[in-house]
Amino acid sequence: MDLWSYPLGTFKPEMHPTSEHRAIWMEDIAHIPTALRLTVQNLNAEQLLVPYRPGGWNTQQVVHHVADNDMNAFIRFKRALTEEAPVAGSYREELWAELSDYQEAPIETSLILLESLHQRFVVLLRSLSPEQFQRTFISPTHGIMTLDIAAQRYAWHGRHHIAQIDSLKERMGWI
């Protein structure tokens, strides 16, 4: 069951990142919308409602969650770049996943949102100096976080949810 929850394993940050590491994370972030779209493109309405694990979210909820998470990530970066160690807003993702937009909005709305958002996010990320990646925000769940660590976490987060959906598709024989 752990592999169903964390098919890529848990997040483990690179504590001494180089410009090469950052370039890889930026490419991951740039590619997440396309990878997610490709992962869900052949799923029908019934398949989108199958949880990726018992007690977990369904694929439709995961897609909407990735969009919500990444909107929050983008805002956290902008605040950290323009304020001194701001406290990042948190949100109750488990409650957001129960709201009507997660249940009723087509996943296409979140896929389009992710494509546009990630275009802007990557422009911002590619403009940052190594010093700017050392700027911080305060996460209610993770404490003080540099933008270096945050970029890694957001890249991993997108890959993590894509891997959950891929794992479900493989287990269900949908591939």
C-alpha positions in Angstrom: 0.0 0.0 0.0 2.9 2.4 0.7 3.9 2.1 -3.0 0.4 3.1 -3.9 0.6 6.2 -1.8 4.3 7.0 -2.6 5.3 5.3 -5.9 8.3 7.6 -6.1 9.1 7.3 -2.4 8.8 10.3 0.0 10.3 13.7 -0.8 14.1 13.9 -0.1 15.6 17.3 -0.8 19.0 17.9 -2.2 20.6 20.1 0.5 23.4 21.5 -1.6 21.8 22.1 -5.0 23.8 23.3 -8.0 22.6 25.2 -11.1 22.4 21.8 -12.8 20.0 20.5 -10.2 17.9 23.7 -10.5 17.7 23.2 -14.3 16.4 19.7 -13.9 13.7 20.8 -11.5 12.7 23.7 -13.8 12.4 21.2 -16.6 10.3 18.9 -14.4 8.0 21.8 -13.5 7.8 22.8 -17.2 6.8 19.3 -18.2 4.3 18.5 -15.5 1.2 19.8 -17.3 2.0 17.8 -20.5 2.9 14.7 -18.5 -0.3 14.9 -16.5 -2.4 15.5 -19.6 -0.8 12.4 -21.3 -1.4 10.3 -18.2 -5.1 11.0 -18.1 -5.9 11.5 -21.7 -7.5 8.1 -22.4 -9.3 7.7 -19.1 -13.1 7.7 -19.3 -15.5 9.4 -16.8 -15.9 6.2 -14.8 -12.1 5.6 -14.6 -11.5 9.2 -13.4 -13.7 8.4 -10.4 -11.6 5.4 -9.2 -9.4 6.2 -6.2 -5.7 5.6 -6.8 -5.7 3.6 -3.4 -8.4 2.6 -0.9 -9.4 5.7 1.0 -7.5 7.9 -1.4 -8.6 10.5 -3.9 -9.8 9.6 -7.3 -8.0 10.8 -10.4 -10.3 13.7 -11.0 -9.6 15.0 -7.5 -5.9 14.5 -8.0 -5.9 16.6 -11.2 -7.8 19.4 -9.5 -5.5 19.1 -6.5 -2.3 19.5 -8.6 -3.8 22.7 -10.1 -4.7 24.1 -6.7 -1.4 23.1 -5.1 0.6 24.7 -8.0 -1.4 28.0 -7.8 -0.4 28.1 -4.1 3.2 27.3 -5.0 3.4 30.1 -7.5 2.0 32.7 -5.0 4.4 31.4 -2.4 7.4 32.0 -4.7 6.2 35.5 -5.6 5.7 36.4 -2.0 9.1 35.0 -0.9 10.7 37.1 -3.7 9.0 40.3 -2.7 8.6 40.0 1.1 10.9 39.0 3.9 10.2 35.4 5.0 6.4 35.6 4.6 4.1 33.1 6.3 2.7 31.1 3.4 -1.0 30.5 3.4 -2.1 27.0 4.0 -5.1 25.2 2.8 -7.0 22.1 3.9 -6.4 20.0 0.8 -8.6 17.1 2.1 -11.5 19.5 2.5 -10.9 21.3 -0.9 -11.1 17.9 -2.5 -14.7 17.6 -1.3 -15.8 20.9 -2.8 -18.1 21.0 -5.8 -15.5 22.1 -8.3 -13.5 18.9 -7.6 -16.6 16.8 -8.2 -18.2 18.7 -11.1 -15.6 20.6 -13.0 -14.1 18.8 -16.0 -10.4 18.0 -15.5 -9.8 19.9 -18.7 -10.3 23.2 -16.8 -7.4 22.2 -14.4 -5.2 20.9 -17.2 -5.5 24.2 -19.1 -4.9 26.2 -15.9 -1.8 24.1 -15.2 -0.5 24.7 -18.7 -0.8 28.5 -18.4 0.4 28.6 -14.8 3.5 26.6 -15.4 4.5 28.7 -18.4 4.6 31.7 -16.1 6.1 29.8 -13.2 9.0 28.6 -15.4 9.6 32.1 -16.7 9.9 33.2 -13.1 12.1 30.3 -12.0 14.5 30.7 -14.9 15.0 34.4 -14.1 16.1 33.7 -10.5 19.7 34.0 -9.3 21.3 31.4 -7.0 20.9 34.1 -4.2 17.2 34.4 -4.9 16.8 30.7 -4.5 18.0 31.2 -0.9 15.1 33.4 -0.1 12.6 31.9 2.3 9.0 31.6 3.3 7.5 30.0 6.3 5.3 27.0 5.6 2.7 26.1 8.3 3.5 22.4 7.7 7.2 22.4 6.8 8.6 25.4 8.6 11.2 27.7 7.1 11.8 26.7 3.5 14.2 28.1 0.9 13.0 28.5 -2.7 15.6 25.9 -3.5 13.8 23.4 -1.4 10.4 24.6 -2.5 11.3 24.2 -6.2 12.4 20.6 -5.5 9.3 19.9 -3.5 7.0 21.2 -6.2 8.8 19.3 -9.0 8.5 16.1 -6.9 4.9 16.8 -6.0 3.8 16.9 -9.7 5.8 13.7 -10.6 4.4 12.0 -7.4 0.8 12.5 -8.4 1.4 11.5 -12.0 3.1 8.3 -10.7 0.0 7.6 -8.5 -2.2 7.8 -11.5 0.2 5.7 -13.6 0.3 3.1 -10.9 -3.5 2.9 -10.8 -3.7 2.6 -14.5 -1.2 -0.3 -14.5 -2.9 -2.1 -11.6 -6.3 -1.8 -13.3 -5.0 -2.8 -16.8 -5.8 0.5 -18.3 -2.4 0.9 -20.0 
